[in-house]
Amino acid sequence: MDFELNSFLTDAIGDGETVSRYATFSYGFPDEAVSVKITLQVTNVEEILYSNLRASFLNDFNDGNPFVEYSIAPNNIEGDGGIGVFAGYQLTEKVIEYELATTP
């Protein structure tokens, strides 16, 4: 599954509503396979970490595009030569198993 730019979702207004994004995936049909497992991971991060990861992703995604102004990722590390963020996150993972449709 590839969410591309939609892999960064936020509940910026903090209203607690469900945030959702749709994606499609495809897979081959091995002769002996009857099911497929998908591991979905959702990470809840602090705002500064979200901004840092999103800036890094967008810079990599747009690498080589002459019409893009690259982002400077936020930084909260103090001291000489310190770059990065110190932040917390929570990872939730769910494994979903689908039964494959068999064709005669």
C-alpha positions as CSV (number, residue, x, y, z in Angstrom):
1,M,0.0,0.0,0.0
2,D,1.4,3.4,-0.9
3,F,-0.3,6.5,0.5
4,E,2.4,8.8,-0.9
5,L,1.7,12.4,0.3
6,N,-1.4,11.2,2.1
7,S,0.7,9.2,4.6
8,F,0.8,12.3,6.8
9,L,-2.6,12.9,8.3
10,T,-3.3,15.2,11.1
11,D,-6.2,16.2,13.4
12,A,-4.9,19.7,13.5
13,I,-8.1,21.2,14.9
14,G,-8.2,18.6,17.6
15,D,-11.9,17.8,17.3
16,G,-11.4,14.1,17.8
17,E,-13.2,13.1,14.6
18,T,-12.1,10.0,12.8
19,V,-9.3,10.7,10.3
20,S,-9.2,8.3,7.4
21,R,-7.4,7.7,4.2
22,Y,-8.0,5.1,1.5
23,A,-5.5,3.2,-0.6
24,T,-5.5,0.2,-2.9
25,F,-3.1,-2.6,-3.2
26,S,-2.6,-5.5,-5.6
27,Y,-0.9,-8.8,-5.2
28,G,0.0,-11.9,-7.2
29,F,-1.9,-15.1,-7.0
30,P,0.5,-17.9,-6.0
31,D,-1.1,-21.3,-6.6
32,E,-1.0,-22.4,-3.0
33,A,-2.0,-19.1,-1.3
34,V,-5.5,-18.9,0.2
35,S,-5.0,-15.7,2.3
36,V,-2.9,-12.6,2.6
37,K,-1.9,-10.7,5.7
38,I,-1.6,-6.9,5.8
39,T,0.2,-5.2,8.6
40,L,-1.1,-1.6,9.2
41,Q,0.8,0.7,11.4
42,V,-0.4,4.1,12.6
43,T,1.9,6.4,14.6
44,N,0.7,9.2,16.9
45,V,3.5,11.7,17.2
46,E,4.2,15.1,18.8
47,E,3.7,18.1,16.5
48,I,7.5,18.8,16.1
49,L,8.2,15.2,15.1
50,Y,5.4,15.3,12.6
51,S,6.7,18.5,11.1
52,N,10.3,17.1,11.0
53,L,9.3,13.8,9.4
54,R,6.9,15.5,6.9
55,A,9.6,18.0,5.8
56,S,12.1,15.2,5.3
57,F,9.6,13.1,3.3
58,L,8.6,16.1,1.1
59,N,12.3,16.9,0.5
60,D,13.0,13.4,-0.6
61,F,9.8,13.1,-2.6
62,N,10.5,16.3,-4.5
63,D,14.3,15.6,-5.0
64,G,15.3,16.8,-8.4
65,N,12.2,18.9,-9.0
66,P,13.5,22.4,-10.1
67,F,10.3,24.1,-9.1
68,V,10.2,23.1,-5.4
69,E,11.4,25.1,-2.5
70,Y,12.9,22.7,0.0
71,S,11.8,22.8,3.6
72,I,14.0,23.2,6.6
73,A,13.0,20.6,9.1
74,P,12.3,21.9,12.6
75,N,14.9,21.3,15.3
76,N,14.7,21.3,19.1
77,I,18.1,20.1,20.0
78,E,20.2,22.8,21.7
79,G,24.0,23.0,21.6
80,D,26.8,23.1,19.1
81,G,26.2,20.8,16.1
82,G,22.9,19.4,17.4
83,I,20.3,18.7,14.8
84,G,17.1,16.8,15.1
85,V,14.1,16.6,17.4
86,F,13.5,15.1,20.8
87,A,9.9,13.9,20.9
88,G,7.6,11.1,21.8
89,Y,5.4,8.8,19.7
90,Q,3.0,5.9,20.1
91,L,2.8,3.2,17.5
92,T,-0.3,1.1,16.9
93,E,-0.2,-2.0,14.7
94,K,-2.9,-4.2,13.4
95,V,-2.6,-7.3,11.3
96,I,-5.5,-7.9,8.9
97,E,-6.0,-11.2,7.2
98,Y,-7.9,-11.5,4.0
99,E,-9.2,-14.6,2.4
100,L,-8.3,-14.6,-1.3
101,A,-11.0,-15.3,-3.9
102,T,-10.2,-18.4,-5.9
103,T,-11.0,-18.5,-9.5
104,P,-11.7,-21.9,-11.3
